[in-house]
Amino acid sequence: MEDVSDPPFRYLCKKHGADLMYTEFISSEGLIRDAVKSRQKLDIFDHERPIGIQIFGGDEEAMALATKIVDATQPDLVDINFGCPVKKVVCKGAGAAVLKDIPLMVRLTEAVVRSTNLPVTVKTRLGWDERTKNIEEVAERLQDVGVKALSIHGRTRTQLYKGEADWTLIAKVKNNPRITIPIFGNGDVTTPEKALDYKNRFGVDGIMIGRAAIGHPWVFREIKHYLNTGEILAGPSFDERVEACKTHLQKSVEWKSEIQAINEMKRHYANYFKGIPNFKAYRTALVCSNDLNELYDLLEIIREKKFDLVED
């Protein structure tokens, strides 16, 4: 969720029901070098709590030093990313690359746990590839060194985001009598029905939502409503979509420079208005505009058009 789960995006997710959120993952090396982008990702706000700051890296000393920097910003917890499959991260021996060296994973985790009094959690995958699905061993060893919760994405690194997530191995970890920490499942939960089905079938303590929230922060309230009532909540109205998009833009301008906010919002317009027929010309206008007032005017014109919420 790099370049997605920033404070403006998190504001909307929290507003619509997210219980616990994480920052974009932050490079431990970037933090200790005082890189501007890494430092900016440390920004958290009281309305987001509880919130965890997520770090990644492959060097014990760097992870320990980065944890002390994170600790000073007073999040509610520190999270370690051992799951990112992106090549530029893996090539640096971080993210999911650590799945190839479990002793290193344990040492990195110990270094973080020793460097903070905050709860430490981990996000990871089933294994590096089909031959090394060692998540049960990983879960036990991470728990032994002090991890307080584990989130598991039901794919290997080599799968990236392809194929179906395998939650049966997540369930095996949850049902392991040695495991006492909360286990959260992640992967392919895109609807309220799936959330309830996976909760009942696999017995996890919670569900992590990632890509399903992009352009649709209402997914949290929809899932919670269904879990509580068994009823499908109506999706957001067109006016709600416009308002969320406008709020995202406004919060981005407040947090970043105006130029940066305008440029980075261009990746979000298609998601907020996904499935709206005859919307292409308006989407193009939003993406092509570099003037903030013009963008606000365009969004109001779009609101007044009141497009029908009919899938293409």
Sequence and secondary structure as in RCSB ss.txt:
>XXXX:A:sequence
MEDVSDPPFRYLCKKHGADLMYTEFISSEGLIRDAVKSRQKLDIFDHERPIGIQIFGGDEEAMALATKIVDATQP
DLVDINFGCPVKKVVCKGAGAAVLKDIPLMVRLTEAVVRSTNLPVTVKTRLGWDERTKNIEEVAERLQDVGVKAL
SIHGRTRTQLYKGEADWTLIAKVKNNPRITIPIFGNGDVTTPEKALDYKNRFGVDGIMIGRAAIGHPWVFREIKH
YLNTGEILAGPSFDERVEACKTHLQKSVEWKSEIQAINEMKRHYANYFKGIPNFKAYRTALVCSNDLNELYDLLE
IIREKKFDLVED
>XXXX:A:secstr
 TTTSSHHHHHHHHHTT SSEE   EEHHHHHTT HHHHHTT   GGG SEEEEEE S HHHHHHHHHHHHHT  
SEEEEEE    HHHHTTT GGGGGG HHHHHHHHHHHHHT SS EEEEEES SSGGG  HHHHHHHHHHTT  EE
EEESS TTTTT S    HHHHHHHH TT  S EEEESS  SHHHHHHHHHHH  SEEE  GGGTT TTHHHHHHH
HHHHS       HHHHHHHHHHHHHHHHHHS HHHHHHHHTTTHHHHTTT TT HHHHHHHHH   HHHHHHHHH
HHHHH       
